[in-house]
Amino acid sequence: GDFRRHGAAVGASMWPRRLPNGDFSETRTFGPAKEFWVQSFQKWVLENGEKVVMVVLGTDEQAGEYALVSNLGSIVARLLFQPLEEMALATFGKLQAIAADPLD
């Protein structure tokens, strides 16, 4: 229906198709897309690398200890920084209200 007509008018398609030059992608968009993919992969490795290493090289007991210490550490940090977060939220809310109504 309407979606197909709009997609055809814009040139969009869900399925890959060859461009007039025979390629499946434009060369001007391939470089940024490749860079984005590499950065996404690097981010994933940095976020999950130690977990992957623990699963591959460690024992089940070591992986369990790591998970326990990691989770307890994040709980401690949340408890320590929760009052600071709440004060900052209240302060920023007041500052935003003042900025929105300067005559008050």
N, CA, C and O atoms as CSV, one atom per row, in Angstrom:
chain,resi,resn,atom,element,x,y,z
A,1,GLY,N,N,0.795,-1.170,0.000
A,1,GLY,CA,C,0.000,0.000,0.000
A,1,GLY,C,C,0.845,1.244,0.000
A,1,GLY,O,O,1.747,1.423,-0.818
A,2,ASP,N,N,0.525,2.088,0.935
A,2,ASP,CA,C,1.127,3.417,1.001
A,2,ASP,C,C,2.623,3.338,1.279
A,2,ASP,O,O,3.400,4.128,0.743
A,3,PHE,N,N,3.027,2.383,2.120
A,3,PHE,CA,C,4.444,2.259,2.458
A,3,PHE,C,C,5.273,1.897,1.226
A,3,PHE,O,O,6.346,2.460,1.010
A,4,ARG,N,N,4.781,0.971,0.430
A,4,ARG,CA,C,5.515,0.577,-0.772
A,4,ARG,C,C,5.649,1.750,-1.728
A,4,ARG,O,O,6.709,1.974,-2.314
A,5,ARG,N,N,4.552,2.501,-1.878
A,5,ARG,CA,C,4.599,3.642,-2.783
A,5,ARG,C,C,5.603,4.673,-2.285
A,5,ARG,O,O,6.385,5.213,-3.067
A,6,HIS,N,N,5.581,4.946,-0.978
A,6,HIS,CA,C,6.519,5.913,-0.416
A,6,HIS,C,C,7.955,5.405,-0.535
A,6,HIS,O,O,8.855,6.159,-0.907
A,7,GLY,N,N,8.166,4.138,-0.219
A,7,GLY,CA,C,9.507,3.565,-0.315
A,7,GLY,C,C,10.028,3.596,-1.732
A,7,GLY,O,O,11.203,3.886,-1.957
A,8,ALA,N,N,9.172,3.302,-2.686
A,8,ALA,CA,C,9.600,3.314,-4.081
A,8,ALA,C,C,9.900,4.727,-4.537
A,8,ALA,O,O,10.799,4.945,-5.350
A,9,ALA,N,N,9.141,5.704,-4.010
A,9,ALA,CA,C,9.357,7.091,-4.417
A,9,ALA,C,C,10.695,7.603,-3.887
A,9,ALA,O,O,11.385,8.369,-4.560
A,10,VAL,N,N,11.053,7.179,-2.688
A,10,VAL,CA,C,12.294,7.641,-2.077
A,10,VAL,C,C,13.475,6.803,-2.551
A,10,VAL,O,O,14.611,7.278,-2.546
A,11,GLY,N,N,13.224,5.581,-2.954
A,11,GLY,CA,C,14.295,4.698,-3.377
A,11,GLY,C,C,14.754,3.769,-2.272
A,11,GLY,O,O,15.809,3.145,-2.390
A,12,ALA,N,N,13.979,3.664,-1.194
A,12,ALA,CA,C,14.347,2.808,-0.070
A,12,ALA,C,C,13.830,1.402,-0.298
A,12,ALA,O,O,12.809,1.204,-0.958
A,13,SER,N,N,14.532,0.434,0.245
A,13,SER,CA,C,14.120,-0.954,0.133
A,13,SER,C,C,14.659,-1.708,1.326
A,13,SER,O,O,15.725,-1.382,1.851
A,14,MET,N,N,13.922,-2.715,1.752
A,14,MET,CA,C,14.397,-3.554,2.848
A,14,MET,C,C,15.449,-4.537,2.369
A,14,MET,O,O,16.253,-5.008,3.173
A,15,TRP,N,N,15.467,-4.855,1.098
A,15,TRP,CA,C,16.360,-5.861,0.549
A,15,TRP,C,C,17.490,-5.202,-0.215
A,15,TRP,O,O,17.282,-4.196,-0.893
A,16,PRO,N,N,18.681,-5.760,-0.113
A,16,PRO,CA,C,19.796,-5.176,-0.871
A,16,PRO,C,C,19.580,-5.359,-2.366
A,16,PRO,O,O,19.057,-6.375,-2.824
A,17,ARG,N,N,19.991,-4.364,-3.093
A,17,ARG,CA,C,19.942,-4.472,-4.548
A,17,ARG,C,C,21.166,-3.778,-5.107
A,17,ARG,O,O,21.736,-2.888,-4.478
A,18,ARG,N,N,21.551,-4.186,-6.267
A,18,ARG,CA,C,22.756,-3.627,-6.880
A,18,ARG,C,C,22.512,-2.209,-7.364
A,18,ARG,O,O,21.446,-1.881,-7.884
A,19,LEU,N,N,23.511,-1.393,-7.180
A,19,LEU,CA,C,23.485,-0.033,-7.716
A,19,LEU,C,C,23.859,-0.077,-9.193
A,19,LEU,O,O,24.334,-1.104,-9.677
A,20,PRO,N,N,23.653,1.008,-9.904
A,20,PRO,CA,C,24.006,1.005,-11.333
A,20,PRO,C,C,25.462,0.628,-11.612
A,20,PRO,O,O,25.762,0.092,-12.679
A,21,ASN,N,N,26.373,0.901,-10.671
A,21,ASN,CA,C,27.781,0.557,-10.900
A,21,ASN,C,C,28.086,-0.909,-10.568
A,21,ASN,O,O,29.223,-1.351,-10.731
A,22,GLY,N,N,27.081,-1.670,-10.102
A,22,GLY,CA,C,27.262,-3.097,-9.825
A,22,GLY,C,C,27.551,-3.413,-8.367
A,22,GLY,O,O,27.526,-4.584,-7.987
A,23,ASP,N,N,27.824,-2.415,-7.538
A,23,ASP,CA,C,28.101,-2.647,-6.120
A,23,ASP,C,C,26.802,-2.711,-5.329
A,23,ASP,O,O,25.749,-2.282,-5.802
A,24,PHE,N,N,26.894,-3.259,-4.105
A,24,PHE,CA,C,25.738,-3.286,-3.217
A,24,PHE,C,C,25.688,-2.077,-2.292
A,24,PHE,O,O,24.649,-1.819,-1.684
A,25,SER,N,N,26.769,-1.339,-2.171
A,25,SER,CA,C,26.787,-0.168,-1.305
A,25,SER,C,C,27.528,0.963,-1.989
A,25,SER,O,O,28.374,0.754,-2.859
A,26,GLU,N,N,27.186,2.157,-1.571
A,26,GLU,CA,C,27.882,3.318,-2.100
A,26,GLU,C,C,29.235,3.434,-1.418
A,26,GLU,O,O,29.349,3.202,-0.215
A,27,THR,N,N,30.237,3.784,-2.166
A,27,THR,CA,C,31.573,3.875,-1.590
A,27,THR,C,C,31.664,5.001,-0.572
A,27,THR,O,O,32.448,4.906,0.372
A,28,ARG,N,N,30.890,6.055,-0.736
A,28,ARG,CA,C,30.974,7.182,0.216
A,28,ARG,C,C,30.353,6.833,1.563
A,28,ARG,O,O,30.711,7.434,2.576
A,29,THR,N,N,29.432,5.875,1.597
A,29,THR,CA,C,28.850,5.477,2.877
A,29,THR,C,C,29.508,4.235,3.457
A,29,THR,O,O,29.326,3.942,4.639
A,30,PHE,N,N,30.264,3.504,2.660
A,30,PHE,CA,C,30.901,2.289,3.163
A,30,PHE,C,C,31.973,2.606,4.197
A,30,PHE,O,O,32.070,1.916,5.211
A,31,GLY,N,N,32.782,3.640,3.957
A,31,GLY,CA,C,33.853,4.006,4.894
A,31,GLY,C,C,33.331,4.344,6.278
A,31,GLY,O,O,33.788,3.758,7.259
A,32,PRO,N,N,32.363,5.293,6.391
A,32,PRO,CA,C,31.814,5.597,7.722
A,32,PRO,C,C,31.104,4.401,8.368
A,32,PRO,O,O,31.174,4.224,9.584
A,33,ALA,N,N,30.423,3.581,7.560
A,33,ALA,CA,C,29.749,2.409,8.126
A,33,ALA,C,C,30.771,1.427,8.684
A,33,ALA,O,O,30.568,0.864,9.760
A,34,LYS,N,N,31.866,1.218,7.960
A,34,LYS,CA,C,32.921,0.318,8.435
A,34,LYS,C,C,33.553,0.858,9.717
A,34,LYS,O,O,33.813,0.099,10.651
A,35,GLU,N,N,33.800,2.168,9.763
A,35,GLU,CA,C,34.380,2.783,10.955
A,35,GLU,C,C,33.438,2.639,12.153
A,35,GLU,O,O,33.881,2.350,13.265
A,36,PHE,N,N,32.145,2.840,11.921
A,36,PHE,CA,C,31.164,2.684,12.991
A,36,PHE,C,C,31.156,1.246,13.502
A,36,PHE,O,O,31.087,1.023,14.710
A,37,TRP,N,N,31.227,0.268,12.597
A,37,TRP,CA,C,31.232,-1.125,12.997
A,37,TRP,C,C,32.467,-1.432,13.843
A,37,TRP,O,O,32.366,-2.109,14.866
A,38,VAL,N,N,33.634,-0.937,13.417
A,38,VAL,CA,C,34.877,-1.179,14.160
A,38,VAL,C,C,34.789,-0.562,15.555
A,38,VAL,O,O,35.197,-1.182,16.537
A,39,GLN,N,N,34.253,0.664,15.643
A,39,GLN,CA,C,34.120,1.311,16.946
A,39,GLN,C,C,33.137,0.557,17.840
A,39,GLN,O,O,33.363,0.430,19.044
A,40,SER,N,N,32.059,0.060,17.261
A,40,SER,CA,C,31.092,-0.722,18.040
A,40,SER,C,C,31.730,-2.003,18.566
A,40,SER,O,O,31.496,-2.390,19.711
A,41,PHE,N,N,32.529,-2.659,17.740
A,41,PHE,CA,C,33.210,-3.879,18.165
A,41,PHE,C,C,34.214,-3.573,19.276
A,41,PHE,O,O,34.303,-4.321,20.250
A,42,GLN,N,N,34.974,-2.478,19.138
A,42,GLN,CA,C,35.927,-2.090,20.182
A,42,GLN,C,C,35.204,-1.822,21.494
A,42,GLN,O,O,35.675,-2.227,22.557
A,43,LYS,N,N,34.070,-1.147,21.428
A,43,LYS,CA,C,33.305,-0.858,22.637
A,43,LYS,C,C,32.852,-2.153,23.301
A,43,LYS,O,O,32.934,-2.294,24.521
A,44,TRP,N,N,32.370,-3.107,22.486
A,44,TRP,CA,C,31.919,-4.373,23.043
A,44,TRP,C,C,33.076,-5.108,23.718
A,44,TRP,O,O,32.915,-5.659,24.807
A,45,VAL,N,N,34.249,-5.116,23.066
A,45,VAL,CA,C,35.412,-5.793,23.645
A,45,VAL,C,C,35.813,-5.140,24.957
A,45,VAL,O,O,36.130,-5.834,25.923
A,46,LEU,N,N,35.802,-3.815,25.003
A,46,LEU,CA,C,36.181,-3.127,26.239
A,46,LEU,C,C,35.170,-3.367,27.356
A,46,LEU,O,O,35.550,-3.463,28.522
A,47,GLU,N,N,33.893,-3.464,27.014
A,47,GLU,CA,C,32.876,-3.685,28.037
A,47,GLU,C,C,32.830,-5.134,28.508
A,47,GLU,O,O,32.593,-5.388,29.690
A,48,ASN,N,N,33.051,-6.083,27.612
A,48,ASN,CA,C,32.846,-7.492,27.936
A,48,ASN,C,C,34.104,-8.343,27.857
A,48,ASN,O,O,34.047,-9.553,28.077
A,49,GLY,N,N,35.233,-7.730,27.549
A,49,GLY,CA,C,36.456,-8.497,27.352
A,49,GLY,C,C,36.873,-9.303,28.557
A,49,GLY,O,O,37.253,-10.467,28.425
A,50,GLU,N,N,36.808,-8.700,29.735
A,50,GLU,CA,C,37.251,-9.435,30.919
A,50,GLU,C,C,36.312,-10.595,31.240
A,50,GLU,O,O,36.751,-11.618,31.767
A,51,LYS,N,N,35.043,-10.451,30.932
A,51,LYS,CA,C,34.104,-11.561,31.147
A,51,LYS,C,C,34.424,-12.715,30.192
A,51,LYS,O,O,34.405,-13.882,30.584
A,52,VAL,N,N,34.715,-12.376,28.945
A,52,VAL,CA,C,35.040,-13.412,27.959
A,52,VAL,C,C,36.320,-14.133,28.359
A,52,VAL,O,O,36.393,-15.359,28.285
A,53,VAL,N,N,37.322,-13.381,28.779
A,53,VAL,CA,C,38.589,-13.989,29.207
A,53,VAL,C,C,38.355,-14.887,30.417
A,53,VAL,O,O,38.930,-15.971,30.512
A,54,MET,N,N,37.511,-14.435,31.338
A,54,MET,CA,C,37.235,-15.239,32.530
A,54,MET,C,C,36.547,-16.548,32.156
A,54,MET,O,O,36.858,-17.594,32.725
A,55,VAL,N,N,35.627,-16.503,31.217
A,55,VAL,CA,C,34.923,-17.717,30.811
A,55,VAL,C,C,35.871,-18.664,30.088
A,55,VAL,O,O,35.822,-19.875,30.305
A,56,VAL,N,N,36.740,-18.120,29.223
A,56,VAL,CA,C,37.622,-18.966,28.414
A,56,VAL,C,C,38.772,-19.525,29.244
A,56,VAL,O,O,39.079,-20.713,29.144
A,57,LEU,N,N,39.408,-18.695,30.057
A,57,LEU,CA,C,40.624,-19.115,30.751
A,57,LEU,C,C,40.407,-19.538,32.197
A,57,LEU,O,O,41.217,-20.284,32.748
A,58,GLY,N,N,39.333,-19.079,32.816
A,58,GLY,CA,C,39.147,-19.362,34.225
A,58,GLY,C,C,38.287,-20.577,34.471
A,58,GLY,O,O,37.675,-21.141,33.563
A,59,THR,N,N,38.265,-20.956,35.730
A,59,THR,CA,C,37.400,-22.067,36.143
A,59,THR,C,C,36.019,-21.509,36.481
A,59,THR,O,O,35.833,-20.294,36.553
A,60,ASP,N,N,35.068,-22.392,36.684
A,60,ASP,CA,C,33.731,-21.966,37.074
A,60,ASP,C,C,33.755,-21.235,38.411
A,60,ASP,O,O,33.031,-20.261,38.614
A,61,GLU,N,N,34.594,-21.716,39.312
A,61,GLU,CA,C,34.693,-21.078,40.625
A,61,GLU,C,C,35.243,-19.655,40.501
A,61,GLU,O,O,34.729,-18.732,41.134
A,62,GLN,N,N,36.267,-19.481,39.701
A,62,GLN,CA,C,36.834,-18.146,39.497
A,62,GLN,C,C,35.827,-17.203,38.834
A,62,GLN,O,O,35.737,-16.031,39.198
A,63,ALA,N,N,35.070,-17.717,37.860
A,63,ALA,CA,C,34.061,-16.893,37.194
A,63,ALA,C,C,32.981,-16.482,38.193
A,63,ALA,O,O,32.504,-15.347,38.161
A,64,GLY,N,N,32.601,-17.392,39.070
A,64,GLY,CA,C,31.607,-17.068,40.089
A,64,GLY,C,C,32.113,-16.023,41.065
A,64,GLY,O,O,31.380,-15.098,41.416
A,65,GLU,N,N,33.361,-16.156,41.509
A,65,GLU,CA,C,33.946,-15.167,42.409
A,65,GLU,C,C,34.023,-13.800,41.747
A,65,GLU,O,O,33.727,-12.781,42.370
A,66,TYR,N,N,34.422,-13.786,40.481
A,66,TYR,CA,C,34.501,-12.524,39.746
A,66,TYR,C,C,33.128,-11.860,39.665
A,66,TYR,O,O,33.001,-10.660,39.907
A,67,ALA,N,N,32.096,-12.646,39.322
A,67,ALA,CA,C,30.748,-12.090,39.213
A,67,ALA,C,C,30.277,-11.545,40.552
A,67,ALA,O,O,29.670,-10.475,40.606
A,68,LEU,N,N,30.547,-12.266,41.632
A,68,LEU,CA,C,30.135,-11.833,42.966
A,68,LEU,C,C,30.820,-10.529,43.359
A,68,LEU,O,O,30.166,-9.591,43.815
A,69,VAL,N,N,32.122,-10.475,43.184
A,69,VAL,CA,C,32.876,-9.266,43.555
A,69,VAL,C,C,32.467,-8.083,42.672
A,69,VAL,O,O,32.325,-6.962,43.161
A,70,SER,N,N,32.282,-8.328,41.398
A,70,SER,CA,C,31.895,-7.260,40.480
A,70,SER,C,C,30.526,-6.691,40.849
A,70,SER,O,O,30.342,-5.474,40.886
A,71,ASN,N,N,29.577,-7.570,41.119
A,71,ASN,CA,C,28.234,-7.101,41.465
A,71,ASN,C,C,28.200,-6.420,42.822
A,71,ASN,O,O,27.515,-5.411,42.986
A,72,LEU,N,N,28.923,-6.949,43.794
A,72,LEU,CA,C,28.964,-6.302,45.110
A,72,LEU,C,C,29.652,-4.951,45.031
A,72,LEU,O,O,29.245,-4.003,45.702
A,73,GLY,N,N,30.687,-4.861,44.217
A,73,GLY,CA,C,31.370,-3.577,44.042
A,73,GLY,C,C,30.460,-2.520,43.450
A,73,GLY,O,O,30.506,-1.360,43.858
A,74,SER,N,N,29.634,-2.909,42.496
A,74,SER,CA,C,28.732,-1.925,41.900
A,74,SER,C,C,27.640,-1.516,42.890
A,74,SER,O,O,27.180,-0.375,42.864
A,75,ILE,N,N,27.222,-2.435,43.757
A,75,ILE,CA,C,26.226,-2.073,44.768
A,75,ILE,C,C,26.806,-1.067,45.747
A,75,ILE,O,O,26.135,-0.106,46.121
A,76,VAL,N,N,28.045,-1.278,46.164
A,76,VAL,CA,C,28.694,-0.346,47.092
A,76,VAL,C,C,28.813,1.035,46.456
A,76,VAL,O,O,28.541,2.046,47.103
A,77,ALA,N,N,29.215,1.076,45.205
A,77,ALA,CA,C,29.343,2.369,44.521
A,77,ALA,C,C,27.989,3.063,44.401
A,77,ALA,O,O,27.896,4.276,44.585
A,78,ARG,N,N,26.956,2.314,44.098
A,78,ARG,CA,C,25.616,2.915,44.001
A,78,ARG,C,C,25.167,3.470,45.342
A,78,ARG,O,O,24.600,4.560,45.405
A,79,LEU,N,N,25.418,2.725,46.419
A,79,LEU,CA,C,25.009,3.200,47.737
A,79,LEU,C,C,25.795,4.447,48.149
A,79,LEU,O,O,25.237,5.358,48.761
A,80,LEU,N,N,27.071,4.490,47.819
A,80,LEU,CA,C,27.881,5.650,48.181
A,80,LEU,C,C,27.496,6.892,47.389
A,80,LEU,O,O,27.471,7.996,47.932
A,81,PHE,N,N,27.199,6.716,46.115
A,81,PHE,CA,C,26.932,7.874,45.267
A,81,PHE,C,C,25.460,8.226,45.135
A,81,PHE,O,O,25.134,9.217,44.482
A,82,GLN,N,N,24.555,7.448,45.731
A,82,GLN,CA,C,23.135,7.745,45.631
A,82,GLN,C,C,22.773,9.097,46.239
A,82,GLN,O,O,22.031,9.848,45.607
A,83,PRO,N,N,23.257,9.451,47.438
A,83,PRO,CA,C,22.930,10.777,47.977
A,83,PRO,C,C,23.439,11.910,47.083
A,83,PRO,O,O,22.750,12.913,46.894
A,84,LEU,N,N,24.632,11.751,46.540
A,84,LEU,CA,C,25.172,12.767,45.639
A,84,LEU,C,C,24.308,12.902,44.385
A,84,LEU,O,O,24.041,14.010,43.919
A,85,GLU,N,N,23.884,11.781,43.857
A,85,GLU,CA,C,23.033,11.806,42.662
A,85,GLU,C,C,21.705,12.496,42.956
A,85,GLU,O,O,21.233,13.292,42.143
A,86,GLU,N,N,21.096,12.206,44.101
A,86,GLU,CA,C,19.816,12.826,44.451
A,86,GLU,C,C,19.961,14.324,44.676
A,86,GLU,O,O,19.093,15.094,44.264
A,87,MET,N,N,21.058,14.758,45.332
A,87,MET,CA,C,21.282,16.192,45.540
A,87,MET,C,C,21.501,16.906,44.207
A,87,MET,O,O,20.985,18.003,43.993
A,88,ALA,N,N,22.267,16.282,43.313
A,88,ALA,CA,C,22.505,16.886,42.009
A,88,ALA,C,C,21.210,16.991,41.217
A,88,ALA,O,O,20.968,18.007,40.565
A,89,LEU,N,N,20.383,15.971,41.262
A,89,LEU,CA,C,19.112,15.999,40.550
A,89,LEU,C,C,18.222,17.119,41.081
A,89,LEU,O,O,17.608,17.842,40.297
A,90,ALA,N,N,18.145,17.271,42.408
A,90,ALA,CA,C,17.334,18.339,42.997
A,90,ALA,C,C,17.890,19.712,42.633
A,90,ALA,O,O,17.127,20.623,42.312
A,91,THR,N,N,19.193,19.866,42.679
A,91,THR,CA,C,19.814,21.152,42.343
A,91,THR,C,C,19.593,21.512,40.890
A,91,THR,O,O,19.237,22.649,40.581
A,92,PHE,N,N,19.800,20.558,39.988
A,92,PHE,CA,C,19.598,20.833,38.570
A,92,PHE,C,C,18.135,21.136,38.271
A,92,PHE,O,O,17.836,21.958,37.405
A,93,GLY,N,N,17.220,20.476,38.984
A,93,GLY,CA,C,15.789,20.771,38.815
A,93,GLY,C,C,15.465,22.190,39.234
A,93,GLY,O,O,14.708,22.884,38.555
A,94,LYS,N,N,16.039,22.629,40.362
A,94,LYS,CA,C,15.812,24.006,40.818
A,94,LYS,C,C,16.427,25.015,39.847
A,94,LYS,O,O,15.813,26.035,39.537
A,95,LEU,N,N,17.626,24.731,39.372
A,95,LEU,CA,C,18.266,25.639,38.421
A,95,LEU,C,C,17.475,25.731,37.125
A,95,LEU,O,O,17.380,26.809,36.537
A,96,GLN,N,N,16.914,24.632,36.675
A,96,GLN,CA,C,16.120,24.652,35.464
A,96,GLN,C,C,14.842,25.457,35.674
A,96,GLN,O,O,14.411,26.185,34.780
A,97,ALA,N,N,14.233,25.326,36.857
A,97,ALA,CA,C,13.014,26.089,37.153
A,97,ALA,C,C,13.331,27.578,37.215
A,97,ALA,O,O,12.540,28.397,36.748
A,98,ILE,N,N,14.473,27.936,37.784
A,98,ILE,CA,C,14.878,29.343,37.847
A,98,ILE,C,C,15.141,29.892,36.450
A,98,ILE,O,O,14.742,31.012,36.132
A,99,ALA,N,N,15.798,29.118,35.637
A,99,ALA,CA,C,16.098,29.550,34.263
A,99,ALA,C,C,14.829,29.683,33.429
A,99,ALA,O,O,14.753,30.545,32.553
A,100,ALA,N,N,13.835,28.842,33.691
A,100,ALA,CA,C,12.590,28.902,32.936
A,100,ALA,C,C,11.746,30.094,33.335
A,100,ALA,O,O,11.017,30.633,32.502
A,101,ASP,N,N,11.823,30.522,34.586
A,101,ASP,CA,C,11.011,31.653,35.083
A,101,ASP,C,C,11.905,32.627,35.846
A,101,ASP,O,O,11.918,32.586,37.076
A,102,PRO,N,N,12.653,33.499,35.170
A,102,PRO,CA,C,13.598,34.374,35.855
A,102,PRO,C,C,12.953,35.482,36.679
A,102,PRO,O,O,13.635,36.090,37.504
A,103,LEU,N,N,11.658,35.772,36.490
A,103,LEU,CA,C,10.994,36.849,37.230
A,103,LEU,C,C,10.529,36.409,38.605
A,103,LEU,O,O,10.130,37.252,39.408
A,104,ASP,N,N,10.565,35.159,38.895
A,104,ASP,CA,C,10.055,34.651,40.172
A,104,ASP,C,C,10.997,34.889,41.293
A,104,ASP,O,O,10.708,34.518,42.431
